[in-house]
Amino acid sequence: MINSYLEQAQLNVEQQLINAELEKLEQYLNSNAAPAVRWQYQIPELGEGGACSLFGYLQDEPFNLNDYVSQNTQTTAKLAQLQLIVDYVIENTQLDWYGIYQNTATLEGEQLLKLAYFGAPSRPLFPLTAEFATGSNNVQVALSGKGRVINNVEQYLAAGGEYYTCDPKVKAEACLPLFNAQKQCIGIVDGEAFSTDFFDNATLALLIACCIKIPHFLV
């Protein structure tokens, strides 16, 4: 399972580290009550053409997750587990931002839908198109199934890398794919830090362990 994930995501992290993190995650999920589900959350205004978020400017109306996910006992239980995983990640890594997204069919086409997160308000939907992927790590990873770890955003941009900037304080980012049993990419997780060189092997092992567990709770 771990080896399969690493091969698909094209990541190089010791399997022993990931296995140890999986055991810790399982223990945490079994020992802690799931938090309340956030069915509504604030989101930023979008810039011209809808491609960019205007950091610091929030829309008046909150985003309603139940416009895209049926609000019933089963989905509520799954979303609560996803939020518990978010809490675990933040508690054990001190990431400044972390979110879980699922590929979702919408009236505007297939998009990444944010199901659970921690941190500043951010856009809830990312169009899964080749055009949007040119400036979005999230979409690029969702379409390719390959993880992306950028430990110095400033250097990456200076070298000509494409990057979707939401919060200018972000100095490092790890965007990792989620796979179903058929090895299809069905979503992503996104972690952001306000310091460079944040994503060492230990941190990536924890994030990968979560990526292996998260698909069980997608809606």
Salt bridges, closest charged atoms under 4 A:
GLU21 OE2 - LYS24 NZ 3.62
GLU26 OE2 - LYS213 NZ 2.78
ASP167 OD1 - LYS169 NZ 3.31
